[in-house]
Amino acid sequence: MAPAGGGDTDNVRSDQNGLVMVLAFGGIVVSLSQTLVIPLLGMLPAILDTSAANAAWVVTVTLLAGAVAGPLMGRLGDLYPKKYILIACTAVMVAGSILCALSSSLWPMLFGRALQGVGIGVVPIGIATMREVLPPARLGPAISMMSSSLGVGGALGLPAAAALAQYGDWQWMFWGSAVLGLGIIVLMGVRLRVMPAGKPDGSLDLIGAFGLAVGLIALLLAVSKGADWGWTSPVTLGSFIVAALAFPLWGRWVLRHPSPIVDLRVAARRPVLLTNIASIMMGMGLYAQLLVMPQVLQLPVETGHGLGQSMVAMGLWTAPGGLAMMAVAPLSGRLISTRGPKFTLILGALVVASGYVFGLFLLDSTWGVMLAGIVTSGGVGLAYGAMPALIMASVPTSEMGSANSVNALMRSIGTTASAALIGVVLTQTSMDFEGLFVPTEAGFRIGLVIGCGVALLAAAVAATIPPPWVEKAAASLPAREN
């Protein structure tokens, strides 16, 4: 027989394990929905009866919706029970998946993809939920697993979507996403408990949410579409100007609001601020390889530097990299518990940099590309588990959902900036191949060097993050008299 209380302990541990698995699975499903359309990009103009430029918005709109909805969903998770917000985020993603599956023209597809983007709020709110429920000893590994779900979703989604696009009906990928989302909703309803939520004033700052949305949309549009529109075009410059005007006005508003959508005073604390800056760098470090490696794999061998793989084969060669993010989650958790999240973030950034160095020497073989992707993604997995841990050690419980959502937003800004920068490099170094302009080997290598550089910069920024107790001690000191 189990000792007294042993059965209760086992039940608690089982409940905790179930919660972690449900939340991590939810993260995988919503991140999978983000990458579904990538193999479809070449087919979308014909599917939606539109131009290639218009079809590109199918990817962009999901990024914009996720960036805008993330802080809003995070704040809702701080104000109301997180279980309900998690279910609502997933339900919106399911509705978007169904709409995409039924779409045969551009606008319904764009609206559906925007709804799918809202689902990404599951990840930061899930991390905040773990902070409320799990004991400290289990928190590090659980956060690492939740953070790595972003990579696993992409790793599984890319080859699966490529296979469906090549051998089946494209609608199946959206129907599959909807079915998985419904399953997650059921599991959340059964496994998650309704925890009391802190309500600073019981209200949501709608004006602040609108101002943040205007600023983010203007900034991300300018960064992500500047290469297509022209960096000096009126639309691009106008978007930058709108962002430059919107953010100061928004900041002035939220600093005066009793329950702001994002607490800028908390965000300005050195541990939080420096972690978010490092997160931008890590987002760039993650996305650089996603722009370089798949193209190297798929370019024809006749170019002299392509590896001539099919769409499905490309997905399979890149999948181990995403799975590596999940594989390192237990290690990341142990390092966070034993050496601290700062050490883990620095180590992860250095591993990412080494992966890009490997890529510079192994770019001429499929196995080499896969190995470089595994090392780089493993480093991202270490870093992505550490960043939420650093944030949560530095913010009050009532701000966890919002703070984690802002951190996720910083990573999104990093990936957007990386896409713009690497895109310009590959375009400017392209060559004519049988009437088509394709990236050169030099362009790919420059992209890898950029990825290495931003990872090293992330490590340097992370090295300056003070321990939370130092910041708290400094804040408690009396103001010095003049």
Disulfide bonds with the S-S distance in Angstrom:
none
